[in-house]
Structure formats: C-alpha cells, structure tokens
Amino acid sequence: MTQLIRNVIDGYHDLMDNKSDPRVNDWFLMSSPFPTLLICLSYAYGVKVVGPKLMENRKPFNLKYTLIFYNLFQVIFSTYLFYESAVAGWMNHYSFKCQPVDYSRSPLAMRMARGCWWYYFSKFTEFLDTIFFVLRKKNDHISTLHVIHHGIMPMSVWFGVKFTPGGHSTFFGFLNTFVHIIMYSYYLIAALGPQYQKYLWWKKYLTTIQMIQFVLVMVHAFQLLFIDCNYPKAFVWWIGLHAVMFYFLFSNFYKQTYVKKDKKKVKSDDHQDEEVKTKRSNIGICFTTQTALYEKTDDVKEMTKGYTSDGNRLRNRVFIDNPRA
C-alpha cells in the first residue's frame, strides 16, 4: 500500500514537472491544480449552502448598476478573448482539421498561451453570475446545471492551460467566447430594466446557440480519433466528453424550460378556451333567462300563484275574473 501511494505521488510529480508546458509553470495558479480545485469546491458549497443561509433573513440587494457594469465588462472581456484566439490562431494559421500545439516561444504561440490563461481566469469571474443570484435571493436560478457548468469549468480549463495552451482544443474557447459575447449582451439588456424586455424575445435561442456550440466542439474534437494528428488523444477525449456532458445538460434544461412549458401552455390554453366557451355559454343562458323574466309584453300572460301580467302590472286573477272586486 505504501509503495502504491509512493508511485502515485511520483507519477503526479512526473506529470506536473515533466509532462506539462514549462512556459506556464510559473504563471499564477499554474503550479498545482489544488488551489483551483479548492476554489471550485468553495464556490459550489458557498452558493448552494452558505450564501442562501446568510441571506435567509436579509433583504435582497439592489444590484441594478452593479449588474449593468458587470455584464458590460463580460461583453468587453469576452470580445477581447475571442479576438485574441482569432488573431493568434483560428482566423490566422490554425487548421480546423488538425492543429498541434506550438510549444515554442514565438510571438503567436505565446500570445495564444496567454490567451488561454486569461480564458481560464475568466471562468473565475463568471462565479459572480451565481453570487449575484445569492445576493438577490434568486435561489431558484441556482440550478444544478448552473452550478456544475460554472464550477467545473475552471478546473477543466486549468488542465488545458497546464498541458496544451494552444492547438486543437482551443477551438472550444474560441467558440465559447463568441457565445459569451451574445449571452452577456442579453444579460446587459435585461439589466437595463423592464422597458427593454421587448428586445429580449430571443431568450430561448441562447440555449439553442449553446447546444450548437457543444455539437461543433464534439465533431471538431472527435474527428482526431479517425485521423493522424500530433495532438494528445487524452485531451481529445477530455474536451469531447465535456462537450457531450454539457450538451445533454443544456438539452435537458431546454426541454424542461421550453418544450414542456410550451406543451403545458397549449394544454392550459385549450383548457382556458373550454372554460371561456363554458362561461360564455353559461353567461348566455343566464342573460337570456334574466331577460325573459323582465321582458315587457302587451299581452296578458298567466302567471303562477293566481297572478297575471298585463304590461308592467301584476294583478290577482280574482280581480280580473270578478271585476266588481
């Protein structure tokens, strides 16, 4: 058992010291995965347990201007990251079919590596999405999908920066930053106030765009399983399976939020239509009955309990039959 533990420790050090990219070893949070893991676990526990507990007896914070600034920052930051990945590779000399990692210290290779680290750092800034939900007591927004999506990303990207800061798998970040430009633009408009809600009709399409993103990442990653490419197969599976997992999580969210909701709405509308028809029918019956009771007529009609009506007057039949009375 002791030997097994020693082998695991030696293997870990060999992996971290000899198999990783030496260019990033001295960069912030890159020497070990454990600080990132600790931050991610603290985030999950904080937003699901500690935060809601602390806010339980407090009023929600009004964060309107904070949210406007935050979402504007994320739009600008995502635009910068998208631009860097495009210029340093994907809109320059990168191949969409097979792109090995350039481990040199050339300007473009270092630019891509730095872009990867900033993309990793951006995943921590996105924790604020959930923290703002907690502070505003929007706990119903803190779904399992939301926490998994945000909580797992820094750890996932850490391995990419540590071992492959560039090359084929950065296609995920290239697409993801573009999607985030759209996503945070939506949040920015929403944060401006209710008067801008009319411009947010495309909400459901955000999830569709994200699912398309994951399909493209799957296809792009798994193609390397069928062709010869000087790129680590471990990261092909790592990125590809992440895309598969997120695709099904977002797909389930889409079905729960929009498909089932639309079906319920149709059923509800059908039920409401039936109720309206019934109510209209009942109203019609009541209205007709009430009109008949008070309808004027010039004819003398026999009434119950020995009364007759001639116009607006009710007269006892005794007086009609016996004029002298």
Order of alpha helices (4+ residues) and beta strands (2+ residues): alpha-alpha-alpha-alpha-alpha-alpha-alpha-alpha-alpha-alpha-alpha-beta-beta-beta-alpha
